[in-house]
């Protein structure tokens, strides 16, 4: 249950860093929070890619319950991974994650709602619902990145 350890760590770091002041240079606890969330984002991208690939290869959606619930678990806890004091390099988060907290929370909530639909469709064995939820989840990643994450550098 490694994902629970990650979530617990994220929650603890969040608590520890709440007292830290906002700065362009992360506090020590903020630097830890950046490392933890980057690892979690990568794992969520792997989970999402794995689920999408399996679905496209015709996997029974009922077999994707654990993977989809890991995405939903992360989606629900995501804002906690951005405590004050965790802004600045090497983070790729834009300053509006902190200055527009309500908007960021809303983008995270849209992601969580979409991921919950993936879990529900998996449980129900609902292939069409699963396909729609996959699209909605992918769109929620992109919608948040567009506003709150530095754009990817062009690939060589
Ligand atoms: C609510 C906003 C939000 C949502 C939703 C979101 N992300 Fe992100 N994501 C971010 C932010 C902000 C960063 C930059 C984090 C940092 O560098 O501190 C990020 C970073 C990443 C990274 C780079 C991690 C690294 O190593 O630097 C990946 C990969 C990623 N996201 C994938 C995804 C995928 C896949 C989804 C959807 C399944 C998703 N994200 C949904 C905001 C979001």
Backbone and ligand atoms as CSV (ligand in chain L), in Angstrom:
chain,resi,resn,atom,element,x,y,z
A,1,UNK,N,N,0.845,-1.198,0.000
A,1,UNK,CA,C,0.000,0.000,0.000
A,1,UNK,C,C,0.877,1.243,0.000
A,2,UNK,N,N,1.804,1.272,-0.944
A,2,UNK,CA,C,2.755,2.376,-0.999
A,2,UNK,C,C,2.048,3.712,-1.189
A,3,UNK,N,N,0.926,3.693,-1.914
A,3,UNK,CA,C,0.277,4.975,-2.193
A,3,UNK,C,C,-0.199,5.645,-0.910
A,4,UNK,N,N,-0.607,4.835,0.065
A,4,UNK,CA,C,-1.075,5.438,1.317
A,4,UNK,C,C,0.076,6.114,2.048
A,5,UNK,N,N,1.267,5.497,1.954
A,5,UNK,CA,C,2.451,6.110,2.562
A,5,UNK,C,C,2.721,7.458,1.910
A,6,UNK,N,N,2.600,7.493,0.593
A,6,UNK,CA,C,2.837,8.754,-0.130
A,6,UNK,C,C,1.834,9.797,0.339
A,7,UNK,N,N,0.566,9.396,0.424
A,7,UNK,CA,C,-0.454,10.375,0.824
A,7,UNK,C,C,-0.194,10.855,2.254
A,8,UNK,N,N,0.168,9.934,3.137
A,8,UNK,CA,C,0.427,10.312,4.520
A,8,UNK,C,C,1.605,11.272,4.577
A,9,UNK,N,N,2.637,10.991,3.781
A,9,UNK,CA,C,3.810,11.863,3.770
A,9,UNK,C,C,3.428,13.239,3.255
A,10,UNK,N,N,2.647,13.246,2.188
A,10,UNK,CA,C,2.215,14.527,1.616
A,10,UNK,C,C,1.444,15.318,2.667
A,11,UNK,N,N,0.551,14.646,3.382
A,11,UNK,CA,C,-0.263,15.333,4.385
A,11,UNK,C,C,0.617,15.881,5.496
A,12,UNK,N,N,1.616,15.094,5.923
A,12,UNK,CA,C,2.499,15.555,6.998
A,12,UNK,C,C,3.317,16.749,6.547
A,13,UNK,N,N,3.845,16.675,5.335
A,13,UNK,CA,C,4.648,17.789,4.831
A,13,UNK,C,C,3.788,19.031,4.727
A,14,UNK,N,N,2.546,18.831,4.293
A,14,UNK,CA,C,1.627,19.960,4.187
A,14,UNK,C,C,1.482,20.640,5.530
A,15,UNK,N,N,1.260,19.851,6.552
A,15,UNK,CA,C,1.096,20.405,7.892
A,15,UNK,C,C,2.347,21.132,8.344
A,16,UNK,N,N,3.507,20.537,8.089
A,16,UNK,CA,C,4.768,21.115,8.546
A,16,UNK,C,C,5.055,22.425,7.845
A,17,UNK,N,N,4.623,22.526,6.584
A,17,UNK,CA,C,5.012,23.691,5.804
A,17,UNK,C,C,4.002,24.831,5.897
A,18,UNK,N,N,2.856,24.576,6.537
A,18,UNK,CA,C,1.832,25.608,6.592
A,18,UNK,C,C,2.352,26.865,7.300
A,19,UNK,N,N,3.223,26.675,8.290
A,19,UNK,CA,C,3.759,27.807,9.037
A,19,UNK,C,C,4.796,28.585,8.223
A,20,UNK,N,N,5.348,27.962,7.197
A,20,UNK,CA,C,6.399,28.621,6.423
A,20,UNK,C,C,5.818,29.775,5.607
A,21,UNK,N,N,6.586,30.803,5.401
A,21,UNK,CA,C,6.107,31.957,4.636
A,21,UNK,C,C,6.275,31.703,3.145
A,22,UNK,N,N,5.420,32.361,2.340
A,22,UNK,CA,C,5.517,32.240,0.898
A,22,UNK,C,C,6.817,32.900,0.427
A,23,UNK,N,N,7.544,32.222,-0.408
A,23,UNK,CA,C,8.794,32.775,-0.919
A,23,UNK,C,C,9.104,32.144,-2.264
A,24,UNK,N,N,9.889,32.817,-3.071
A,24,UNK,CA,C,10.276,32.263,-4.367
A,24,UNK,C,C,11.269,31.123,-4.178
A,25,UNK,N,N,11.961,31.120,-3.048
A,25,UNK,CA,C,12.866,30.011,-2.725
A,25,UNK,C,C,12.163,29.135,-1.699
A,26,UNK,N,N,12.011,27.845,-2.023
A,26,UNK,CA,C,11.274,26.991,-1.086
A,26,UNK,C,C,11.973,26.885,0.274
A,27,UNK,N,N,11.182,26.786,1.310
A,27,UNK,CA,C,11.713,26.469,2.639
A,27,UNK,C,C,12.192,25.013,2.607
A,28,UNK,N,N,12.966,24.560,3.606
A,28,UNK,CA,C,13.381,23.145,3.607
A,28,UNK,C,C,12.178,22.191,3.524
A,29,UNK,N,N,11.123,22.465,4.302
A,29,UNK,CA,C,9.936,21.597,4.225
A,29,UNK,C,C,9.265,21.740,2.865
A,30,UNK,N,N,9.315,22.958,2.304
A,30,UNK,CA,C,8.727,23.195,0.982
A,30,UNK,C,C,9.467,22.417,-0.089
A,31,UNK,N,N,10.799,22.377,0.005
A,31,UNK,CA,C,11.594,21.617,-0.971
A,31,UNK,C,C,11.230,20.138,-0.903
A,32,UNK,N,N,10.984,19.635,0.307
A,32,UNK,CA,C,10.548,18.239,0.456
A,32,UNK,C,C,9.183,18.033,-0.188
A,33,UNK,N,N,8.298,18.997,0.029
A,33,UNK,CA,C,6.949,18.884,-0.549
A,33,UNK,C,C,7.026,18.852,-2.077
A,34,UNK,N,N,7.908,19.656,-2.652
A,34,UNK,CA,C,8.072,19.670,-4.115
A,34,UNK,C,C,8.517,18.285,-4.600
A,35,UNK,N,N,9.503,17.715,-3.905
A,35,UNK,CA,C,10.012,16.396,-4.310
A,35,UNK,C,C,8.916,15.338,-4.217
A,36,UNK,N,N,8.151,15.390,-3.126
A,36,UNK,CA,C,7.088,14.384,-2.929
A,36,UNK,C,C,6.011,14.529,-4.004
A,37,UNK,N,N,5.598,15.771,-4.284
A,37,UNK,CA,C,4.499,15.910,-5.269
A,37,UNK,C,C,4.972,15.588,-6.673
A,38,UNK,N,N,6.236,15.892,-6.988
A,38,UNK,CA,C,6.738,15.529,-8.319
A,38,UNK,C,C,6.711,14.006,-8.490
A,39,UNK,N,N,7.113,13.292,-7.429
A,39,UNK,CA,C,7.080,11.822,-7.478
A,39,UNK,C,C,5.641,11.334,-7.633
A,40,UNK,N,N,4.727,11.970,-6.880
A,40,UNK,CA,C,3.317,11.553,-6.955
A,40,UNK,C,C,2.732,11.849,-8.331
A,41,UNK,N,N,3.062,13.015,-8.905
A,41,UNK,CA,C,2.561,13.338,-10.247
A,41,UNK,C,C,3.058,12.318,-11.270
A,42,UNK,N,N,4.330,11.936,-11.142
A,42,UNK,CA,C,4.867,10.947,-12.084
A,42,UNK,C,C,4.132,9.623,-11.927
A,43,UNK,N,N,3.913,9.193,-10.671
A,43,UNK,CA,C,3.212,7.924,-10.460
A,43,UNK,C,C,1.781,8.003,-10.983
A,44,UNK,N,N,1.144,9.174,-10.798
A,44,UNK,CA,C,-0.231,9.305,-11.295
A,44,UNK,C,C,-0.257,9.268,-12.816
A,45,UNK,N,N,0.792,9.827,-13.434
A,45,UNK,CA,C,0.857,9.793,-14.903
A,45,UNK,C,C,1.046,8.355,-15.379
A,46,UNK,N,N,1.865,7.592,-14.635
A,46,UNK,CA,C,2.053,6.178,-14.987
A,46,UNK,C,C,0.731,5.430,-14.817
A,47,UNK,N,N,0.034,5.680,-13.692
A,47,UNK,CA,C,-1.249,4.995,-13.452
A,47,UNK,C,C,-2.247,5.337,-14.559
A,48,UNK,N,N,-2.322,6.634,-14.883
A,48,UNK,CA,C,-3.293,7.058,-15.904
A,48,UNK,C,C,-2.948,6.446,-17.270
A,49,UNK,N,N,-1.662,6.494,-17.627
A,49,UNK,CA,C,-1.232,5.930,-18.911
A,49,UNK,C,C,-1.472,4.430,-18.968
A,50,UNK,N,N,-1.246,3.759,-17.850
A,50,UNK,CA,C,-1.439,2.309,-17.798
A,50,UNK,C,C,-2.913,1.953,-17.971
A,51,UNK,N,N,-3.773,2.713,-17.269
A,51,UNK,CA,C,-5.219,2.480,-17.350
A,51,UNK,C,C,-5.714,2.736,-18.782
A,52,UNK,N,N,-5.265,3.833,-19.346
A,52,UNK,CA,C,-5.702,4.206,-20.702
A,52,UNK,C,C,-5.245,3.149,-21.714
A,53,UNK,N,N,-3.975,2.731,-21.580
A,53,UNK,CA,C,-3.434,1.730,-22.493
A,53,UNK,C,C,-4.170,0.410,-22.376
A,54,UNK,N,N,-4.431,-0.008,-21.135
A,54,UNK,CA,C,-5.121,-1.286,-20.915
A,54,UNK,C,C,-6.526,-1.232,-21.508
A,55,UNK,N,N,-7.205,-0.088,-21.278
A,55,UNK,CA,C,-8.568,0.063,-21.809
A,55,UNK,C,C,-8.555,-0.008,-23.341
A,56,UNK,N,N,-7.608,0.696,-23.931
A,56,UNK,CA,C,-7.545,0.729,-25.399
A,56,UNK,C,C,-7.193,-0.640,-25.985
A,57,UNK,N,N,-6.526,-1.461,-25.182
A,57,UNK,CA,C,-6.217,-2.825,-25.652
A,57,UNK,C,C,-7.343,-3.802,-25.319
A,58,UNK,N,N,-8.443,-3.270,-24.788
A,58,UNK,CA,C,-9.624,-4.110,-24.587
A,58,UNK,C,C,-9.748,-4.745,-23.222
A,59,UNK,N,N,-8.994,-4.264,-22.224
A,59,UNK,CA,C,-9.099,-4.842,-20.875
A,59,UNK,C,C,-10.514,-4.646,-20.322
A,60,UNK,N,N,-10.963,-5.619,-19.543
A,60,UNK,CA,C,-12.241,-5.495,-18.843
A,60,UNK,C,C,-12.080,-4.376,-17.804
A,61,UNK,N,N,-12.953,-3.352,-17.851
A,61,UNK,CA,C,-12.791,-2.207,-16.945
A,61,UNK,C,C,-12.871,-2.628,-15.476
A,62,UNK,N,N,-13.502,-3.769,-15.209
A,62,UNK,CA,C,-13.595,-4.239,-13.815
A,62,UNK,C,C,-12.224,-4.580,-13.244
A,63,UNK,N,N,-11.245,-4.850,-14.120
A,63,UNK,CA,C,-9.898,-5.189,-13.629
A,63,UNK,C,C,-9.073,-3.926,-13.326
A,64,UNK,N,N,-9.646,-2.752,-13.575
A,64,UNK,CA,C,-8.876,-1.506,-13.438
A,64,UNK,C,C,-9.246,-0.728,-12.176
A,65,UNK,N,N,-9.899,-1.410,-11.240
A,65,UNK,CA,C,-10.370,-0.738,-10.026
A,65,UNK,C,C,-9.251,-0.207,-9.142
A,66,UNK,N,N,-8.220,-0.985,-8.917
A,66,UNK,CA,C,-7.147,-0.548,-8.016
A,66,UNK,C,C,-6.395,0.634,-8.623
A,67,UNK,N,N,-6.097,0.522,-9.909
A,67,UNK,CA,C,-5.355,1.603,-10.580
A,67,UNK,C,C,-6.175,2.890,-10.610
A,68,UNK,N,N,-7.478,2.775,-10.910
A,68,UNK,CA,C,-8.293,3.995,-10.968
A,68,UNK,C,C,-8.463,4.593,-9.569
A,69,UNK,N,N,-8.561,3.744,-8.551
A,69,UNK,CA,C,-8.734,4.306,-7.204
A,69,UNK,C,C,-7.450,4.995,-6.739
A,70,UNK,N,N,-6.297,4.568,-7.247
A,70,UNK,CA,C,-5.055,5.267,-6.884
A,70,UNK,C,C,-5.053,6.665,-7.496
A,71,UNK,N,N,-5.581,6.788,-8.701
A,71,UNK,CA,C,-5.665,8.111,-9.340
A,71,UNK,C,C,-6.631,8.996,-8.549
A,72,UNK,N,N,-7.781,8.434,-8.197
A,72,UNK,CA,C,-8.784,9.218,-7.453
A,72,UNK,C,C,-8.244,9.636,-6.086
A,73,UNK,N,N,-7.535,8.735,-5.418
A,73,UNK,CA,C,-6.975,9.063,-4.101
A,73,UNK,C,C,-6.023,10.247,-4.174
A,74,UNK,N,N,-5.176,10.230,-5.167
A,74,UNK,CA,C,-4.229,11.341,-5.369
A,74,UNK,C,C,-4.986,12.619,-5.744
A,75,UNK,N,N,-5.969,12.494,-6.631
A,75,UNK,CA,C,-6.715,13.679,-7.080
A,75,UNK,C,C,-7.377,14.381,-5.896
A,76,UNK,N,N,-7.905,13.590,-4.967
A,76,UNK,CA,C,-8.599,14.192,-3.821
A,76,UNK,C,C,-7.629,14.885,-2.862
A,77,UNK,N,N,-6.395,14.435,-2.807
A,77,UNK,CA,C,-5.449,15.011,-1.844
A,77,UNK,C,C,-4.513,16.041,-2.475
A,78,UNK,N,N,-4.597,16.204,-3.777
A,78,UNK,CA,C,-3.639,17.028,-4.542
A,78,UNK,C,C,-3.379,18.431,-3.959
A,79,UNK,N,N,-4.391,19.217,-3.602
A,79,UNK,CA,C,-4.088,20.572,-3.110
A,79,UNK,C,C,-3.198,20.588,-1.865
A,80,UNK,N,N,-3.298,19.544,-1.047
A,80,UNK,CA,C,-2.480,19.448,0.171
A,80,UNK,C,C,-0.982,19.372,-0.174
A,81,UNK,N,N,-0.693,18.917,-1.381
A,81,UNK,CA,C,0.703,18.755,-1.807
A,81,UNK,C,C,1.355,20.080,-2.205
A,82,UNK,N,N,0.596,21.183,-2.092
A,82,UNK,CA,C,1.122,22.501,-2.458
A,82,UNK,C,C,1.046,23.458,-1.260
A,83,UNK,N,N,1.767,23.113,-0.164
A,83,UNK,CA,C,1.716,24.002,1.000
A,83,UNK,C,C,2.454,25.306,0.708
A,84,UNK,N,N,2.149,26.324,1.506
A,84,UNK,CA,C,2.921,27.571,1.418
A,84,UNK,C,C,4.379,27.254,1.704
A,85,UNK,N,N,5.289,27.946,1.039
A,85,UNK,CA,C,6.717,27.692,1.242
A,85,UNK,C,C,7.254,26.694,0.236
A,86,UNK,N,N,6.358,26.129,-0.617
A,86,UNK,CA,C,6.830,25.154,-1.603
A,86,UNK,C,C,6.777,25.731,-3.016
A,87,UNK,N,N,6.866,27.074,-3.115
A,87,UNK,CA,C,6.928,27.673,-4.439
A,87,UNK,C,C,8.378,28.006,-4.785
A,88,UNK,N,N,8.676,28.037,-6.061
A,88,UNK,CA,C,10.036,28.348,-6.510
A,88,UNK,C,C,10.738,27.115,-7.062
A,89,UNK,N,N,11.872,27.341,-7.726
A,89,UNK,CA,C,12.623,26.240,-8.351
A,89,UNK,C,C,12.998,25.175,-7.311
A,90,UNK,N,N,12.964,23.892,-7.659
A,90,UNK,CA,C,12.738,23.333,-8.990
A,90,UNK,C,C,11.261,23.086,-9.322
A,91,UNK,N,N,10.353,23.674,-8.572
A,91,UNK,CA,C,8.935,23.454,-8.871
A,91,UNK,C,C,8.568,24.096,-10.207
A,92,UNK,N,N,7.677,23.409,-10.917
A,92,UNK,CA,C,7.154,23.967,-12.171
A,92,UNK,C,C,5.758,24.551,-11.964
A,93,UNK,N,N,5.365,24.662,-10.700
A,93,UNK,CA,C,4.060,25.262,-10.416
A,93,UNK,C,C,4.156,26.781,-10.596
A,94,UNK,N,N,3.128,27.369,-11.172
A,94,UNK,CA,C,3.101,28.830,-11.341
A,94,UNK,C,C,2.643,29.475,-10.030
A,95,UNK,N,N,3.014,30.737,-9.807
A,95,UNK,CA,C,2.665,31.406,-8.536
A,95,UNK,C,C,1.157,31.462,-8.273
A,96,UNK,N,N,0.347,31.387,-9.342
A,96,UNK,CA,C,-1.105,31.482,-9.112
A,96,UNK,C,C,-1.693,30.251,-8.407
A,97,UNK,N,N,-0.888,29.178,-8.263
A,97,UNK,CA,C,-1.346,28.051,-7.420
A,97,UNK,C,C,-1.647,28.594,-6.022
A,98,UNK,N,N,-0.838,29.550,-5.566
A,98,UNK,CA,C,-1.005,30.089,-4.213
A,98,UNK,C,C,-1.846,31.361,-4.203
A,99,UNK,N,N,-1.717,32.180,-5.273
A,99,UNK,CA,C,-2.448,33.454,-5.281
A,99,UNK,C,C,-3.914,33.250,-5.676
A,100,UNK,N,N,-4.205,32.183,-6.426
A,100,UNK,CA,C,-5.586,31.870,-6.821
A,100,UNK,C,C,-5.918,30.475,-6.275
A,101,UNK,N,N,-5.884,30.380,-4.973
A,101,UNK,CA,C,-6.063,29.078,-4.322
A,101,UNK,C,C,-7.435,28.467,-4.635
A,102,UNK,N,N,-8.459,29.336,-4.681
A,102,UNK,CA,C,-9.814,28.822,-4.944
A,102,UNK,C,C,-9.896,28.213,-6.341
A,103,UNK,N,N,-9.289,28.888,-7.308
A,103,UNK,CA,C,-9.309,28.364,-8.683
A,103,UNK,C,C,-8.542,27.064,-8.784
A,104,UNK,N,N,-7.428,26.986,-8.089
A,104,UNK,CA,C,-6.619,25.765,-8.104
A,104,UNK,C,C,-7.401,24.610,-7.466
A,105,UNK,N,N,-8.056,24.904,-6.352
A,105,UNK,CA,C,-8.866,23.874,-5.677
A,105,UNK,C,C,-9.989,23.392,-6.593
A,106,UNK,N,N,-10.552,24.324,-7.356
A,106,UNK,CA,C,-11.633,23.974,-8.277
A,106,UNK,C,C,-11.114,23.050,-9.394
A,107,UNK,N,N,-9.924,23.370,-9.911
A,107,UNK,CA,C,-9.324,22.531,-10.959
A,107,UNK,C,C,-9.020,21.135,-10.408
A,108,UNK,N,N,-8.565,21.087,-9.153
A,108,UNK,CA,C,-8.289,19.792,-8.524
A,108,UNK,C,C,-9.594,19.023,-8.296
A,109,UNK,N,N,-10.653,19.754,-7.920
A,109,UNK,CA,C,-11.949,19.108,-7.671
A,109,UNK,C,C,-12.517,18.523,-8.961
A,110,UNK,N,N,-12.318,19.236,-10.077
A,110,UNK,CA,C,-12.808,18.722,-11.373
A,110,UNK,C,C,-12.084,17.416,-11.709
A,111,UNK,N,N,-10.810,17.377,-11.412
A,111,UNK,CA,C,-9.991,16.168,-11.622
A,111,UNK,C,C,-10.507,15.030,-10.729
A,112,UNK,N,N,-10.757,15.343,-9.462
A,112,UNK,CA,C,-11.224,14.325,-8.523
A,112,UNK,C,C,-12.591,13.776,-8.946
A,113,UNK,N,N,-13.462,14.664,-9.405
A,113,UNK,CA,C,-14.796,14.236,-9.860
A,113,UNK,C,C,-14.674,13.282,-11.049
A,114,UNK,N,N,-13.811,13.639,-11.991
A,114,UNK,CA,C,-13.617,12.794,-13.177
A,114,UNK,C,C,-13.022,11.442,-12.770
A,115,UNK,N,N,-12.044,11.474,-11.849
A,115,UNK,CA,C,-11.403,10.225,-11.414
A,115,UNK,C,C,-12.399,9.341,-10.651
A,116,UNK,N,N,-13.289,9.975,-9.870
A,116,UNK,CA,C,-14.331,9.206,-9.174
A,116,UNK,C,C,-15.240,8.486,-10.181
A,117,UNK,N,N,-15.486,9.150,-11.307
A,117,UNK,CA,C,-16.321,8.522,-12.352
A,117,UNK,C,C,-15.609,7.305,-12.949
A,118,UNK,N,N,-14.282,7.394,-13.055
A,118,UNK,CA,C,-13.506,6.240,-13.547
A,118,UNK,C,C,-13.677,5.057,-12.598
A,119,UNK,N,N,-13.569,5.354,-11.300
A,119,UNK,CA,C,-13.702,4.301,-10.286
A,119,UNK,C,C,-15.102,3.681,-10.363
A,120,UNK,N,N,-16.124,4.548,-10.450
A,120,UNK,CA,C,-17.512,4.066,-10.479
A,120,UNK,C,C,-17.767,3.228,-11.731
A,121,UNK,N,N,-17.251,3.695,-12.868
A,121,UNK,CA,C,-17.470,2.956,-14.120
A,121,UNK,C,C,-16.736,1.621,-14.082
A,122,UNK,N,N,-15.576,1.599,-13.429
A,122,UNK,CA,C,-14.839,0.346,-13.295
A,122,UNK,C,C,-15.658,-0.647,-12.464
A,123,UNK,N,N,-16.156,-0.167,-11.323
A,123,UNK,CA,C,-16.955,-1.026,-10.436
A,123,UNK,C,C,-18.178,-1.574,-11.142
A,124,UNK,N,N,-18.824,-0.700,-11.944
A,124,UNK,CA,C,-20.073,-1.069,-12.609
A,124,UNK,C,C,-19.829,-1.892,-13.878
A,125,UNK,N,N,-18.561,-1.973,-14.294
A,125,UNK,CA,C,-18.289,-2.662,-15.560
A,125,UNK,C,C,-18.869,-1.897,-16.741
A,126,UNK,N,N,-18.927,-0.566,-16.601
A,126,UNK,CA,C,-19.562,0.303,-17.610
A,126,UNK,C,C,-18.501,0.829,-18.586
A,127,UNK,N,N,-18.396,0.144,-19.713
A,127,UNK,CA,C,-17.352,0.453,-20.688
A,127,UNK,C,C,-17.511,1.857,-21.281
A,128,UNK,N,N,-18.737,2.225,-21.647
A,128,UNK,CA,C,-18.951,3.553,-22.254
A,128,UNK,C,C,-18.693,4.649,-21.230
A,129,UNK,N,N,-19.183,4.419,-20.012
A,129,UNK,CA,C,-18.954,5.389,-18.942
A,129,UNK,C,C,-17.460,5.540,-18.656
A,130,UNK,N,N,-16.749,4.429,-18.750
A,130,UNK,CA,C,-15.313,4.444,-18.504
A,130,UNK,C,C,-14.607,5.267,-19.577
A,131,UNK,N,N,-14.994,5.065,-20.826
A,131,UNK,CA,C,-14.379,5.816,-21.933
A,131,UNK,C,C,-14.605,7.314,-21.744
A,132,UNK,N,N,-15.835,7.684,-21.364
A,132,UNK,CA,C,-16.149,9.106,-21.166
A,132,UNK,C,C,-15.344,9.677,-19.998
A,133,UNK,N,N,-15.218,8.893,-18.924
A,133,UNK,CA,C,-14.488,9.362,-17.742
A,133,UNK,C,C,-12.991,9.485,-18.024
A,134,UNK,N,N,-12.482,8.621,-18.894
A,134,UNK,CA,C,-11.072,8.724,-19.284
A,134,UNK,C,C,-10.811,10.057,-19.981
A,135,UNK,N,N,-11.698,10.397,-20.908
A,135,UNK,CA,C,-11.570,11.664,-21.639
A,135,UNK,C,C,-11.658,12.836,-20.668
A,136,UNK,N,N,-12.635,12.754,-19.756
A,136,UNK,CA,C,-12.842,13.845,-18.785
A,136,UNK,C,C,-11.621,13.995,-17.864
A,137,UNK,N,N,-11.057,12.877,-17.465
A,137,UNK,CA,C,-9.883,12.929,-16.570
A,137,UNK,C,C,-8.690,13.536,-17.297
A,138,UNK,N,N,-8.456,13.077,-18.512
A,138,UNK,CA,C,-7.341,13.623,-19.295
A,138,UNK,C,C,-7.505,15.124,-19.512
A,139,UNK,N,N,-8.743,15.550,-19.765
A,139,UNK,CA,C,-9.002,16.975,-19.974
A,139,UNK,C,C,-8.740,17.766,-18.694
A,140,UNK,N,N,-9.038,17.149,-17.543
A,140,UNK,CA,C,-8.821,17.834,-16.261
A,140,UNK,C,C,-7.326,18.029,-15.995
A,141,UNK,N,N,-6.486,17.064,-16.393
A,141,UNK,CA,C,-5.025,17.241,-16.271
A,141,UNK,C,C,-4.621,18.467,-17.082
A,142,UNK,N,N,-5.025,18.464,-18.340
A,142,UNK,CA,C,-4.605,19.528,-19.254
A,142,UNK,C,C,-5.119,20.893,-18.846
A,143,UNK,N,N,-6.372,20.936,-18.386
A,143,UNK,CA,C,-6.977,22.224,-18.003
A,143,UNK,C,C,-6.202,22.842,-16.847
A,144,UNK,N,N,-5.801,22.031,-15.885
A,144,UNK,CA,C,-5.054,22.569,-14.744
A,144,UNK,C,C,-3.645,22.973,-15.174
A,145,UNK,N,N,-2.984,22.117,-15.939
A,145,UNK,CA,C,-1.616,22.436,-16.362
A,145,UNK,C,C,-1.575,23.751,-17.136
A,146,UNK,N,N,-2.574,23.971,-17.963
A,146,UNK,CA,C,-2.602,25.161,-18.817
A,146,UNK,C,C,-2.551,26.441,-17.982
A,147,UNK,N,N,-3.178,26.406,-16.831
A,147,UNK,CA,C,-3.299,27.627,-16.016
A,147,UNK,C,C,-2.278,27.664,-14.875
A,148,UNK,N,N,-1.926,26.504,-14.317
A,148,UNK,CA,C,-1.172,26.481,-13.056
A,148,UNK,C,C,0.214,25.854,-13.143
A,149,UNK,N,N,0.607,25.393,-14.327
A,149,UNK,CA,C,1.927,24.748,-14.449
A,149,UNK,C,C,2.691,25.394,-15.595
A,150,UNK,N,N,3.997,25.559,-15.391
A,150,UNK,CA,C,4.845,26.099,-16.462
A,150,UNK,C,C,4.736,25.184,-17.674
A,151,UNK,N,N,4.696,25.755,-18.882
A,151,UNK,CA,C,4.607,24.891,-20.063
A,151,UNK,C,C,5.865,24.037,-20.215
A,152,UNK,N,N,5.682,22.857,-20.828
A,152,UNK,CA,C,6.828,21.975,-21.086
A,152,UNK,C,C,7.772,22.675,-22.060
A,153,UNK,N,N,9.076,22.537,-21.867
A,153,UNK,CA,C,9.989,23.069,-22.885
A,153,UNK,C,C,9.822,22.253,-24.169
A,154,UNK,N,N,9.993,22.898,-25.332
A,154,UNK,CA,C,9.810,22.142,-26.582
A,154,UNK,C,C,10.779,20.974,-26.654
A,155,UNK,N,N,10.269,19.840,-27.123
A,155,UNK,CA,C,11.118,18.639,-27.201
A,155,UNK,C,C,12.037,18.729,-28.412
A,156,UNK,N,N,13.292,18.321,-28.212
A,156,UNK,CA,C,14.274,18.414,-29.308
A,156,UNK,C,C,14.037,17.277,-30.304
L,1,LIG,C1,C,-5.208,20.819,-10.142
L,1,LIG,C2,C,-4.082,20.927,-11.029
L,1,LIG,C3,C,-3.473,19.721,-11.682
L,1,LIG,C4,C,-4.092,18.591,-12.160
L,1,LIG,C5,C,-5.577,18.285,-12.188
L,1,LIG,C6,C,-3.057,17.750,-12.694
L,1,LIG,N1,N,-1.842,18.339,-12.541
L,1,LIG,FE1,FE,-0.057,17.585,-13.151
L,1,LIG,N2,N,0.892,19.151,-12.285
L,1,LIG,C7,C,0.287,20.263,-11.738
L,1,LIG,C8,C,1.289,21.194,-11.262
L,1,LIG,C9,C,1.033,22.548,-10.626
L,1,LIG,C10,C,2.536,20.602,-11.542
L,1,LIG,C11,C,3.924,21.155,-11.210
L,1,LIG,C12,C,4.377,20.583,-9.856
L,1,LIG,C13,C,5.742,21.086,-9.436
L,1,LIG,O1,O,6.711,21.021,-10.256
L,1,LIG,O2,O,5.856,21.556,-8.296
L,1,LIG,C14,C,2.237,19.316,-12.179
L,1,LIG,C15,C,3.217,18.417,-12.621
L,1,LIG,C16,C,2.967,17.271,-13.324
L,1,LIG,C17,C,3.989,16.396,-13.852
L,1,LIG,C18,C,5.502,16.636,-13.790
L,1,LIG,C19,C,6.081,16.015,-12.543
L,1,LIG,C20,C,7.585,16.297,-12.445
L,1,LIG,O3,O,8.368,15.362,-12.387
L,1,LIG,O4,O,7.971,17.468,-12.440
L,1,LIG,C21,C,3.340,15.364,-14.469
L,1,LIG,C22,C,3.992,14.172,-15.193
L,1,LIG,C23,C,1.922,15.585,-14.324
L,1,LIG,N3,N,1.732,16.754,-13.616
L,1,LIG,C24,C,0.945,14.761,-14.826
L,1,LIG,C25,C,-0.413,14.940,-14.604
L,1,LIG,C26,C,-1.437,14.043,-15.093
L,1,LIG,C27,C,-1.179,12.836,-15.969
L,1,LIG,C28,C,-2.623,14.525,-14.633
L,1,LIG,C29,C,-3.999,13.941,-14.816
L,1,LIG,C30,C,-4.162,12.501,-14.736
L,1,LIG,C31,C,-2.345,15.737,-13.882
L,1,LIG,N4,N,-0.994,15.950,-13.887
L,1,LIG,C32,C,-3.302,16.512,-13.274
L,1,LIG,C33,C,-1.061,20.478,-11.633
L,1,LIG,C34,C,-2.053,19.551,-11.933
